[in-house]
Amino acid sequence: MEEELLTPRLRLRRWRDEDEAPIAAISAEPEVARYLNPAAGPFVPRFVAHWREHGFGLWAVEPRDVRDAVCIGFVGIAYPKFLAAVAHRPEIGWRLGSAVWGRGLGTEAAIAARDYALDELGLPGLISIIHPQNRRSQRVAEKLGMSVTQHVHSPTMGIPVQIWSLDT
């Protein structure tokens, strides 16, 4: 169970109670939320519970170069319980606040999480569930070496979503 991963610009770390407000605010940003499943309830307890159950999960992301940095998003590996058709497959997911978009931070964090999942956890592959109009996330998936392998109807979004896959 890795407590934190470091990239050149980011710290991917386990969750703290004080992360709830920033991640809820990020998830409520209209530009961020427009391609997401509606989320109910607090985030951090769910993220912590996934770590406890599976020994891996989503990390809080913060910049390394800022004193007293706050959470700017998340990245990591989790089972997507919200989509039954693929709930048994580990998903790499990412979400950063729009204030930090356009700097390659999502890709940097996702590469670290991908490498950890494949090299340290020994997972045989990963998926990513992406809204078909979310070009930013599609670009991150492409940079991870993923490609679209299927479309699955999302009952909460009411549309088919793309399943991107990376198999080793």
N, C-alpha and C positions, 0 to 999 in steps of 0.2 A: 504494500500500500504506500505509494509515493505521496509524501506530504506536500512537496512542491516540485515544480519543474521550472528551470530558468532558461530563458532565451536571451539573445543579446539585449532586447529592450523590455522584456516582460517577465513577470513572476506569475506563475500559475500555482495557486495555493489552495489549501482546504478552506472551507467556508467558516465565517465568523457570524455571530448574530448581527453585528452592525452592517453586514453586507445586504441585508434584506431590503432596506430602503433604496440603495442605489440600483440593485438589480430589478426591483419593482418599477422604479422610475424609467430605467432603460427599456424594459419590456412594454411600458405604456407609451413610449414615444411613437407618434403616428407613423413615422418613416420606418421604424423597427417593427412595429406590430402589424403592419399591413400584410405581411406574408406569414404570420404565425397562427398556430392554433390558439384559440382563446384559452387563457390560463386562469385557473381559479385557486384562490388561497395562497398562502405564503410559499415562496420558492425555496428558501434555505432549508427548512425542515425536510422537504422532499429530496433535495440534493444530498443532504447528510444521510438520510435513510438509504438512498441508493448505495452510497459508499459503504455503509454498514452491512447491507445485504450482499453486495457483490464484490467488495474489495477494490472497486474502481468507480469512477463517476466523473462528474463535471467539476472543474476547478474554477474558482474565482480568478479573474485576470486583473492584474494591476500593473502600472508602469513601474519599472525598476529605478528610473531616474528622478522620481518625485518623492520628496520626504513626506511621510504621513499619507501615502497614496491611498486612494479609495478604489473600490471595485469599478472597473470600466466595462465589465461584461463577464462572459463565461465561455469556456471551451472544454471539451472532454468527451468521454465515452459513456453512454448510458443505453439501457434497453428502452426503446420507445413504446412504452405501455399504451400510449394514446392512439396507436395504429396497430390493431390486432394482427393484420396480415404480415407484419414484419417485426412484431414485438419480441420475437425470439432472437433477433439478430442485433449485435451491438452497433449502435449508431454513433458516429462522430458528429458532434454538433458544436455550433459556435453562435454567439450573439454578443455584439459589442454596441455600445452607445454610438449614436450617429456623430457625436462630437469628435470621435477618433477614427472615423471612416476615411478611406483614401490614402492610408499610410502603410498598408501591407501588414498591419498588426494582426488582423484576423487570420491571414495566411500563416504568419510566423507562429502564432499560438497553435493553430490547427496542425501544422507540420510537427511541432513538438508532441502534441497529443497523439497524432497518428503513429509517430515513431515509438512512443512509449507503449501504445496498444499492441503494435506488431512485435516489437523487439523485447519488451519487458514482460508484457502480459501473455505474449504468444498467441494472440487472437489470429484466427485464420483469415480474417477479412473484416471489412467494415462497410456499413452503408451510411448514407446521409439522405435525409428526407427533405426535399427542396420544392418549394412552390414553383410552378413552371414559369412564372414571370420574374422570379428573384434572380436577376442576372448577377448581382454581387456575390451571392452565395454559390451560384453556378461556377463563377470564376475561381472561387476558393477551392471548390471540389475538383475542378480541372487541374489546378496547381498541385493538388494532393495525388493526382494520378487516377482519379475516379472517372467513371462514365455512367451515363444513364443506362440502366438495365431493365427497368420496368416502370410502369405507372400503376399506382394503387389509389383507389377512391378513398378520400379522407372524409369520414362522416361529419366531423366537426367543421371542416372548411367547405364541404359540399362540392368539391372538385377532385379530379385525379391529381395526385402529387407525383413528382419524379422521385424514383429511388435510384440514387447514385451508388455504385459499388466499387470496392477495391478489394480484390482477392489476391492473396499471396500464393 
